[in-house]
Amino acid sequence: MENNSTGNDNTAIGFFAAADNQTGFSNVAIGTALYLNSTSSNLVAVGDSALFNTDAATAVTAVGSKALFSNTSGSYQTAVGVRALYSNKNSDFSNVAVGYNSLQFNVSGSYNIGVGT
């Protein structure tokens, strides 16, 4: 959180965890997670590169290596598992993926539930 200016109530543990956070608040980043986030709030990212590209999302939870890696602005997402919702990008919302590679190639869909590989 080396660039933090007005963000508050954030927790960052790990190399480059929430490195670019500036105004985001109430975020948790463990591992190299939330790397590019600067303004998003209410995010939980646990794992190597979880929510790596997110910068305009809210209420997103990613647990697992590279879970929701490509997400930039999709909100109200939950991904648990290695590469769960990996390709999910912008403006998608209300997806739930549980399991290794679950919904890995979902790019623009909303209201999806994926369980398993």
Buried (B, 14 or more C-beta within 10 A) or exposed (E): BEEBEEBEEBEBEBEBBBBBBEBBBBBBBBBBBBBBBBBBBBBBBBBBBBBBBBBBBBBBBBBBBBBBBBBBBBBBBBBBBBBBBBBBBBEBBBBBBBBBBBBBEBEEEBEBEBEEE
